Amino acid sequence: MGVDHVKRCESLVARTSTRALFAGLVGSALEGIGLCPSPMATAYLIELLDGQVRSPDCTGGRPPARALAESLIAARRAEAISRIETLRELGDRALFVAGFFGDSLRRGLMGRSYYGEIGRGAYAALAASLAVTPREDSWPQLFEELADCFAEFSEVLAEVGDHACPRKPEDLQRLYARYLETGSVWTRRRLLRLGCFLPPLATTECWQ
């Protein structure tokens, strides 16, 4: 899934009430995957999708992977307000990329596992930063949940992308080729939910 797929999503979003659209798609994805997050996390995923798909940066493709790692290191050293804002942006961007662009990420140092580490690290650091001051809200718990369930939530976003924007044949071909190459459990589940018949593979990759 690449920039063309996001543009097809953007075309649909332009004709639709976005929050209502994503609320329905996220609900269906959660049910299909069998995931029961907190209501706050569910609402956060809906808002994240709405904001990212409408962002001018969205159609430009994913950011350089190394830039995310450098930003995470810098954010952990920044002053409180800047650190919180940057960590949230990093976590959100990594989650969106891992979900919407996950099919195009290759194995290796800059693959899906890399974005998972960046996203989990950003959300965990954000939760810790928010927890050090007296608070009466649930934001620290929310970001702890996003860190702990990062892989599952990225799968939810991928499922939303599948349903919001019908795939072209070449999209499925690339996804199937990735499955044959990696034996990824995550990719296998995606293909099965898309109605593909898959031969069993002896080797599987679990990136979570």
VOLOGU-228707 format. One line per 3 residues: number of its first residue (from 1); their letters; for each residue z, x, y negated of C-alpha. Coordinates in steps of 0.02 Angstrom, whole numbers, plus 50000, padded with zeros to 5 digits. Layout:
<nufis>
NUM) a) Z X Y  ...
</nufis>
This chain:
<nufis>
1) mgv) 50000 50000 50000  49949 50076 49833  49902 50037 49655
4) dhv) 49768 49912 49707  49898 49811 49801  50015 49809 49651
7) krc) 49871 49751 49539  49838 49606 49657  50023 49562 49645
10) esl) 50017 49576 49456  49871 49454 49452  49972 49328 49552
13) var) 50127 49355 49444  50026 49321 49286  49990 49145 49350
16) tst) 50162 49106 49417  50342 49079 49364  50397 49251 49419
19) ral) 50581 49225 49456  50545 49067 49555  50408 49158 49649
22) fag) 50516 49307 49693  50668 49201 49733  50568 49109 49866
25) lvg) 50489 49267 49934  50653 49363 49941  50736 49217 50028
28) sal) 50598 49209 50159  50601 49398 50184  50790 49400 50209
31) egi) 50777 49260 50336  50635 49346 50428  50725 49512 50435
34) glc) 50892 49433 50478  50985 49509 50331  51127 49421 50239
37) psp) 51169 49518 50080  51292 49460 49947  51227 49330 49823
40) mat) 51239 49462 49686  51131 49584 49785  51003 49447 49819
43) ayl) 50994 49405 49634  50977 49591 49594  50827 49610 49709
46) iel) 50742 49462 49625  50772 49534 49451  50716 49706 49507
49) ldg) 50551 49640 49572  50522 49538 49416  50556 49686 49302
52) qvr) 50461 49817 49401  50302 49716 49430  50295 49670 49245
55) spd) 50328 49850 49190  50180 49940 49110  50222 50090 49220
58) ctg) 50201 49991 49379  50013 49999 49393  50013 50184 49357
61) grp) 50072 50220 49534  50232 50298 49592  50314 50438 49490
64) par) 50307 50619 49550  50434 50636 49690  50505 50798 49623
67) ala) 50537 50715 49455  50656 50593 49539  50760 50732 49617
70) esl) 50770 50827 49453  50819 50668 49361  50956 50631 49487
73) iaa) 51031 50804 49464  51023 50788 49274  51098 50613 49278
76) rra) 51251 50670 49374  51286 50797 49236  51253 50680 49090
79) eai) 51378 50589 48978  51444 50423 49042  51326 50299 48958
82) sri) 51170 50403 48986  51222 50440 49166  51246 50256 49208
85) etl) 51079 50203 49133  50982 50345 49216  51062 50321 49387
88) rel) 51021 50137 49386  50841 50171 49336  50824 50302 49473
91) gdr) 50897 50189 49607  50787 50044 49556  50629 50149 49548
94) alf) 50661 50232 49715  50695 50062 49796  50537 49987 49724
97) vag) 50429 50135 49777  50503 50139 49952  50466 49954 49970
100) ffg) 50301 49921 49880  50225 50094 49909  50310 50134 50073
103) dsl) 50150 50121 50175  50069 50261 50076  50215 50381 50089
106) rrg) 50184 50517 50216  50304 50602 50333  50386 50760 50271
109) lmg) 50492 50818 50126  50421 50689 50004  50409 50542 50124
112) rsy) 50505 50380 50140  50664 50471 50194  50659 50569 50032
115) yge) 50651 50413 49925  50790 50338 50029  50902 50488 49994
118) igr) 50863 50480 49807  50895 50292 49799  51055 50295 49901
121) gay) 51119 50445 49803  51083 50363 49635  51163 50197 49680
124) aal) 51316 50281 49761  51341 50391 49608  51322 50239 49495
127) aas) 51453 50142 49594  51573 50289 49581  51542 50305 49393
130) lav) 51577 50121 49364  51732 50122 49473  51824 50254 49371
133) tpr) 51857 50134 49227  51957 49971 49240  51836 49829 49273
136) eds) 51850 49646 49316  51670 49626 49374  51584 49663 49540
139) wpq) 51458 49793 49482  51534 49940 49577  51532 49838 49738
142) lfe) 51353 49786 49706  51289 49963 49690  51390 50017 49842
145) ela) 51300 49880 49938  51131 49937 49871  51170 50115 49926
148) dcf) 51232 50065 50098  51087 49946 50133  50949 50040 50043
151) aef) 50834 50049 50195  50854 49864 50234  50826 49812 50053
154) sev) 50668 49919 50041  50605 49826 50194  50640 49662 50104
157) lae) 50533 49720 49957  50395 49773 50075  50399 49602 50156
160) vgd) 50388 49520 49985  50235 49625 49946  50153 49572 50109
163) hac) 50176 49387 50071  50143 49390 49884  49980 49485 49896
166) prk) 49870 49464 50050  49819 49631 50124  49643 49695 50135
169) ped) 49583 49751 50307  49596 49933 50255  49779 49907 50210
172) lqr) 49818 49854 50388  49713 49997 50456  49815 50122 50356
175) lya) 49978 50043 50412  49921 50044 50594  49866 50225 50579
178) ryl) 50037 50270 50512  50120 50184 50660  50012 50281 50783
181) etg) 50052 50442 50692  50240 50419 50672  50295 50287 50796
184) svw) 50405 50222 50655  50518 50077 50706  50510 50013 50527
187) trr) 50318 50014 50527  50312 49931 50698  50419 49786 50637
190) rll) 50306 49765 50485  50149 49757 50593  50227 49635 50716
193) rlg) 50277 49519 50574  50097 49528 50512  50039 49466 50682
196) cfl) 49971 49630 50752  49977 49672 50937  50047 49846 50965
199) ppl) 50053 49959 51116  50223 50037 51152  50250 50215 51095
202) att) 50370 50336 51173  50418 50422 51011  50495 50328 50867
205) ecw) 50553 50380 50695  50705 50300 50614  50707 50346 50430
208) q) 50858 50241 50385
</nufis>
